[in-house]
Amino acid sequence: MIERQPAQTPEHRAGRGATDISIELTGLTKAYRDVLALSDVTLEVPSGVVFGYVGPNGAGKTTTIRILVGLMRPTGGGARIRGADTVRNREAAQCRIGYLPGQFVAYPDLTAEQYLDYLAHLRGGVEPSVRRDMIDRLDLEPGHRIGAMSHGNRQKVGLVQAFMSRPDVLVLDEPTTGLDPLVQREFLAMVREVRDAGGTVFLSSHVLSEVEAVADTVGMLRKGRLIEVRSVAELTRRAVRRIDLLFAAEVPDPDELRRLPGVRRVDRWAQRIQVEVQGSTAELLKTVAGYDVIDIVSREPDLEEIFLGYYGQD
């Protein structure tokens, strides 16, 4: 039996009721001749969650996404969107998805307005006010020909077409490439709104600060294997934090601090001690409480540091 790794909201983890599953991967495997791009990836993502999918280049993120949106068949296992198999019931699955590929390409001779009209027609109609709101929020000039647009403006067109049908599931591969900071901020607000309305966002990005800003849960992929699925809060708690302590006079013995639970490293410079600790800091704070501490600075790790802790600096 394959053990599923659930990506859950805080409410779901606390046991406050079951949550519908929007994305289900079961033993997902993809091989290209002798190269194994994905190996037995199993995951459940409920509704109302932003799921961050991270990993180095070549880890298998884009392969997962292409299978998820029905553009590629797996070698083994399967994927479901709101219960619809992405191979056997491809059309039903795709109707629930808004998708932005990592390299968004549109018809260059059409204006953005014409292109969005075309896609809205394929979707069976899109509420005009919703599309207009997306265009305004992303500061897109819809009358311009796509082929004459900058990369950032073409990316805005891609975002509008992904969001405008208000799909149950948004699948976004490197969505903020080329966007200026103000538009990036608006995009993150749009993602949060989708989640708050009960939608699911599957977000793959190399911009780890972006993932950290909106993701409820993060899945880490390495060499085609899903090695970790945790909430951002859990990852942060388990990561190593750095605490700087400044003492007025007597300084605790660094060797005593090194023996405390969770302490990974202790450095001393005169009246200042820097401690790296994983997990609870209770024992550390209890030990230094008997000294005259005049300053404490705790630096929480960000997702990039956690990511490097898993994958190294390569």
C-alpha positions as CSV (number, residue, x, y, z in Angstrom):
1,M,0.0,0.0,0.0
2,I,1.3,3.5,-0.9
3,E,1.4,5.9,2.0
4,R,-0.2,9.2,1.1
5,Q,1.4,12.4,2.2
6,P,-1.4,15.0,2.9
7,A,-0.9,18.7,2.3
8,Q,-3.4,20.1,4.9
9,T,-4.7,23.4,6.1
10,P,-4.2,24.2,9.7
11,E,-7.9,23.6,10.4
12,H,-7.7,20.2,8.8
13,R,-4.6,19.2,10.8
14,A,-6.4,20.3,14.0
15,G,-9.2,17.9,13.2
16,R,-11.9,20.5,12.6
17,G,-13.7,18.5,9.9
18,A,-12.7,16.8,6.7
19,T,-11.6,18.7,3.6
20,D,-12.3,17.8,0.0
21,I,-9.3,16.6,-2.0
22,S,-8.6,18.7,-5.0
23,I,-5.4,17.2,-6.2
24,E,-4.5,13.5,-5.8
25,L,-1.2,11.9,-7.0
26,T,-0.9,8.2,-6.5
27,G,2.4,6.5,-7.2
28,L,3.1,9.0,-10.0
29,T,6.0,7.8,-12.1
30,K,7.5,9.1,-15.3
31,A,10.4,7.6,-17.2
32,Y,12.1,8.9,-20.4
33,R,13.9,5.8,-21.7
34,D,16.6,5.3,-19.1
35,V,16.0,8.5,-17.1
36,L,13.5,8.4,-14.2
37,A,12.0,11.9,-14.0
38,L,9.4,11.0,-11.3
39,S,9.4,8.1,-8.9
40,D,6.3,7.0,-6.9
41,V,5.1,10.5,-6.0
42,T,2.1,10.3,-3.8
43,L,0.3,13.3,-2.5
44,E,-3.1,14.7,-1.5
45,V,-3.9,18.5,-1.6
46,P,-7.2,19.6,-0.2
47,S,-9.3,22.5,-1.2
48,G,-8.6,25.9,0.3
49,V,-4.8,25.3,0.2
50,V,-1.9,27.0,-1.5
51,F,0.6,24.2,-2.1
52,G,4.2,25.2,-2.9
53,Y,6.1,22.7,-5.0
54,V,9.8,23.3,-4.8
55,G,13.0,21.6,-5.9
56,P,16.2,22.3,-7.9
57,N,16.2,22.3,-11.7
58,G,15.7,18.8,-13.1
59,A,13.9,17.6,-9.9
60,G,10.7,16.8,-11.8
61,K,8.5,19.7,-11.0
62,T,7.5,20.6,-14.5
63,T,7.0,16.9,-15.4
64,T,4.6,16.6,-12.5
65,I,2.7,19.7,-13.6
66,R,2.4,18.5,-17.2
67,I,0.9,15.2,-16.1
68,L,-1.4,17.1,-13.7
69,V,-2.9,19.3,-16.4
70,G,-3.3,16.4,-18.9
71,L,-0.4,17.3,-21.3
72,M,1.6,14.2,-20.6
73,R,0.9,10.6,-19.6
74,P,2.6,9.0,-16.7
75,T,4.6,5.8,-17.0
76,G,3.0,4.5,-13.8
77,G,0.5,5.7,-11.2
78,G,-1.9,8.5,-11.8
79,A,-3.2,11.9,-11.1
80,R,-6.7,13.2,-10.3
81,I,-8.3,16.7,-10.3
82,R,-11.4,16.8,-8.1
83,G,-11.7,13.1,-8.6
84,A,-11.3,13.1,-12.4
85,D,-8.4,11.1,-13.7
86,T,-6.1,13.3,-15.9
87,V,-5.7,10.5,-18.5
88,R,-9.0,8.5,-18.5
89,N,-11.2,11.6,-17.8
90,R,-9.0,14.3,-19.2
91,E,-11.7,16.7,-20.3
92,A,-13.5,16.7,-17.0
93,A,-10.2,17.2,-15.2
94,Q,-9.1,20.1,-17.4
95,C,-12.4,21.9,-17.0
96,R,-11.5,22.4,-13.3
97,I,-8.1,23.8,-14.0
98,G,-6.6,27.2,-14.7
99,Y,-3.0,26.7,-15.9
100,L,0.0,28.9,-16.4
101,P,3.0,27.0,-17.9
102,G,6.6,27.9,-17.1
103,Q,7.1,29.2,-20.6
104,F,3.8,30.9,-21.5
105,V,3.3,31.2,-25.3
106,A,0.3,32.9,-27.0
107,Y,-0.7,33.8,-30.5
108,P,1.7,36.8,-31.3
109,D,-0.6,38.3,-34.0
110,L,-3.6,38.6,-31.7
111,T,-4.1,41.4,-29.2
112,A,-4.4,40.4,-25.5
113,E,-8.2,41.1,-25.7
114,Q,-8.6,38.9,-28.8
115,Y,-6.6,36.1,-27.3
116,L,-8.6,36.2,-24.0
117,D,-11.9,36.3,-25.9
118,Y,-10.8,33.2,-27.8
119,L,-9.9,31.4,-24.6
120,A,-13.1,32.5,-22.9
121,H,-15.1,31.1,-25.8
122,L,-13.3,27.7,-25.5
123,R,-14.2,27.8,-21.8
124,G,-17.8,28.3,-22.6
125,G,-17.8,31.8,-21.5
126,V,-16.1,33.9,-18.8
127,E,-17.8,36.6,-16.7
128,P,-16.7,39.9,-18.3
129,S,-16.4,41.7,-15.0
130,V,-14.1,39.1,-13.6
131,R,-11.8,39.3,-16.6
132,R,-11.9,43.1,-16.5
133,D,-11.0,43.1,-12.8
134,M,-8.0,40.8,-13.5
135,I,-6.8,43.1,-16.3
136,D,-7.0,46.2,-14.2
137,R,-5.3,44.7,-11.2
138,L,-2.4,43.4,-13.2
139,D,-2.2,46.7,-15.1
140,L,-2.4,45.0,-18.5
141,E,-3.1,46.9,-21.8
142,P,-5.4,44.5,-23.6
143,G,-5.4,46.3,-26.9
144,H,-1.7,45.7,-27.5
145,R,-0.6,42.9,-29.9
146,I,0.9,40.0,-27.9
147,G,3.9,39.7,-30.2
148,A,4.9,43.3,-29.5
149,M,4.7,43.0,-25.7
150,S,7.5,42.7,-23.2
151,H,8.0,39.4,-21.5
152,G,6.5,40.8,-18.3
153,N,3.3,42.0,-20.1
154,R,3.0,38.6,-21.9
155,Q,3.2,37.0,-18.4
156,K,0.3,39.2,-17.3
157,V,-1.8,37.8,-20.2
158,G,-0.9,34.3,-19.0
159,L,-2.0,35.1,-15.5
160,V,-5.3,36.6,-16.6
161,Q,-6.2,33.6,-18.7
162,A,-5.4,31.3,-15.8
163,F,-7.4,33.2,-13.2
164,M,-10.3,34.5,-15.3
165,S,-12.5,31.4,-15.3
166,R,-12.3,31.2,-11.5
167,P,-11.3,27.5,-11.7
168,D,-11.4,25.1,-8.8
169,V,-7.7,24.4,-9.2
170,L,-4.9,26.8,-10.3
171,V,-1.7,25.2,-11.5
172,L,1.0,27.9,-11.8
173,D,4.6,27.1,-13.0
174,E,7.0,30.0,-12.3
175,P,4.1,32.6,-12.4
176,T,6.0,35.8,-11.5
177,T,8.8,35.6,-14.1
178,G,9.3,39.0,-15.6
179,L,6.8,40.8,-13.4
180,D,7.7,44.0,-11.6
181,P,7.4,44.1,-7.7
182,L,4.1,45.9,-7.6
183,V,2.5,43.4,-10.0
184,Q,4.0,40.5,-8.0
185,R,2.4,41.8,-4.9
186,E,-1.0,42.0,-6.6
187,F,-0.5,38.5,-7.9
188,L,0.1,37.2,-4.4
189,A,-3.1,38.9,-3.2
190,M,-5.0,37.2,-6.0
191,V,-3.6,33.8,-4.9
192,R,-4.7,34.4,-1.3
193,E,-8.2,35.3,-2.5
194,V,-8.5,32.1,-4.5
195,R,-7.5,30.1,-1.4
196,D,-9.8,32.0,0.9
197,A,-12.7,31.3,-1.5
198,G,-12.0,27.6,-1.2
199,G,-9.9,27.1,-4.3
200,T,-6.6,25.2,-4.5
201,V,-3.4,26.6,-5.9
202,F,-0.5,24.4,-6.9
203,L,2.4,26.8,-7.1
204,S,5.9,25.8,-8.5
205,S,8.4,28.6,-8.1
206,H,12.2,29.2,-7.7
207,V,11.3,32.4,-5.8
208,L,11.3,30.9,-2.4
209,S,10.2,34.1,-0.7
210,E,7.1,34.1,-2.9
211,V,6.3,30.5,-1.9
212,E,6.8,31.3,1.8
213,A,4.6,34.4,1.5
214,V,1.5,32.5,0.3
215,A,1.9,28.7,0.7
216,D,0.2,26.8,3.5
217,T,2.2,23.7,2.8
218,V,5.4,22.9,0.8
219,G,6.4,19.8,-1.0
220,M,10.1,19.3,-1.6
221,L,11.1,17.3,-4.7
222,R,14.6,15.8,-5.2
223,K,15.6,13.7,-8.1
224,G,12.0,12.8,-8.9
225,R,11.1,11.8,-5.4
226,L,8.9,13.8,-3.0
227,I,11.1,13.9,0.1
228,E,9.2,16.1,2.4
229,V,5.7,17.6,2.8
230,R,5.2,20.0,5.6
231,S,3.4,23.2,6.5
232,V,5.6,26.3,6.3
233,A,5.1,26.7,10.0
234,E,6.4,23.2,10.7
235,L,9.4,23.6,8.4
236,T,10.3,26.8,10.2
237,R,9.9,25.2,13.7
238,R,12.2,22.3,12.6
239,A,14.8,24.4,11.0
240,V,17.9,25.8,12.7
241,R,17.5,29.3,14.1
242,R,20.3,31.6,15.2
243,I,20.2,33.4,18.6
244,D,22.6,36.2,19.5
245,L,23.0,36.8,23.3
246,L,24.8,39.8,24.8
247,F,25.8,39.6,28.4
248,A,26.7,42.5,30.8
249,A,29.4,40.6,32.7
250,E,29.7,36.9,33.3
251,V,29.2,34.7,30.2
252,P,28.0,31.1,30.4
253,D,30.4,28.3,29.5
254,P,30.0,27.6,25.8
255,D,30.6,23.9,26.4
256,E,27.6,23.8,28.8
257,L,25.4,25.4,26.1
258,R,26.6,22.9,23.5
259,R,25.3,20.0,25.7
260,L,21.7,21.4,25.7
261,P,19.0,19.7,23.6
262,G,18.8,21.0,20.1
263,V,21.9,23.1,20.2
264,R,23.9,22.7,17.0
265,R,26.7,25.3,17.4
266,V,28.0,27.8,19.9
267,D,30.4,30.7,19.1
268,R,31.7,33.3,21.5
269,W,33.1,36.8,21.0
270,A,33.9,38.5,24.3
271,Q,30.5,39.2,26.0
272,R,28.5,38.0,23.0
273,I,27.5,34.4,22.3
274,Q,25.8,33.1,19.1
275,V,23.9,29.9,19.3
276,E,22.3,27.8,16.5
277,V,19.5,25.7,17.8
278,Q,17.0,23.4,16.3
279,G,13.5,23.0,17.8
280,S,12.6,24.4,21.2
281,T,14.7,27.1,22.8
282,A,13.3,26.5,26.3
283,E,16.4,24.8,27.7
284,L,18.7,27.4,26.3
285,L,16.7,30.3,27.7
286,K,16.4,28.6,31.1
287,T,20.2,28.2,31.2
288,V,21.0,31.8,30.3
289,A,18.3,33.2,32.6
290,G,20.8,33.1,35.5
291,Y,23.1,35.5,33.8
292,D,22.8,39.2,33.2
293,V,21.5,39.2,29.6
294,I,21.2,42.7,28.2
295,D,20.2,41.8,24.6
296,I,18.7,38.8,22.8
297,V,18.2,38.7,19.0
298,S,16.6,35.6,17.4
299,R,16.7,35.3,13.7
300,E,14.1,32.9,12.3
301,P,15.1,30.9,9.2
302,D,13.4,31.6,5.9
303,L,12.4,29.0,3.3
304,E,15.5,29.6,1.3
305,E,17.7,28.5,4.2
306,I,15.5,25.5,4.9
307,F,15.6,24.6,1.2
308,L,19.4,24.8,1.1
309,G,19.5,22.7,4.3
310,Y,17.8,19.9,2.3
311,Y,19.7,20.3,-1.0
312,G,23.0,21.9,-0.2
313,Q,24.6,24.9,-1.9
314,D,25.0,23.1,-5.3
